[in-house]
């Protein structure tokens, strides 16, 4: 069904976001990211006590592509 749209102001669209007005068959956003986290990261809860005396996170990544997004839509 056709849509009648008035004035639209787009301030920003995120890297994996989609801005859509009107009819559509398929919307398939795709993005990748890599996260490095050391010891004690991503902990949630109350009254956490973490003791990481000598913690180091290896962020070296020798390969160029880990998981391609091409042909994935």
C-alpha positions in Angstrom: 0.0 0.0 0.0 1.5 3.3 -1.0 2.5 5.7 1.8 2.0 9.5 1.9 4.9 11.0 3.9 5.2 14.6 4.9 8.4 16.3 6.0 11.1 14.0 7.4 14.2 15.1 9.2 16.9 12.5 9.7 19.5 13.6 12.3 21.7 10.5 12.1 21.6 6.8 11.3 23.9 4.4 13.1 26.4 2.1 11.4 24.0 -0.8 11.4 20.8 1.2 11.3 18.2 1.4 8.5 16.1 4.4 7.5 13.1 3.3 5.5 10.1 5.1 4.1 7.6 3.4 1.8 7.2 -0.1 0.5 10.0 -2.7 0.9 10.5 -6.3 0.2 13.5 -7.0 2.3 15.7 -5.0 4.7 18.9 -6.7 5.8 21.4 -4.5 7.6 24.8 -6.1 8.3 27.8 -5.0 10.3 30.7 -6.5 12.2 32.8 -5.5 15.1 35.6 -6.8 17.2 35.9 -6.4 20.9 39.0 -6.9 23.0 38.4 -7.3 26.8 40.9 -8.2 29.5 40.5 -10.0 32.8 37.6 -8.7 34.8 35.7 -7.2 31.8 32.0 -7.5 31.2 31.2 -8.3 34.9 27.8 -7.3 36.1 26.3 -7.6 39.6 26.5 -6.1 43.0 29.5 -5.8 45.3 32.1 -7.1 42.8 35.6 -7.5 44.0 38.2 -8.1 41.2 41.9 -8.8 41.7 43.8 -8.8 38.5 47.4 -8.3 39.5 49.2 -8.5 36.1 46.6 -8.7 33.4 47.4 -8.0 29.7 45.1 -8.4 26.7 46.7 -9.4 23.4 45.1 -7.3 20.7 47.4 -8.5 17.8 45.3 -9.9 15.0 47.4 -11.2 12.1 44.7 -12.0 9.6 43.0 -9.3 7.6 39.4 -10.5 7.7 37.8 -12.5 10.5 34.2 -12.9 9.3 33.3 -11.1 6.1 29.8 -9.6 5.6 29.9 -9.9 1.8 27.3 -12.1 0.2 25.6 -12.4 3.7 22.4 -10.5 2.9 
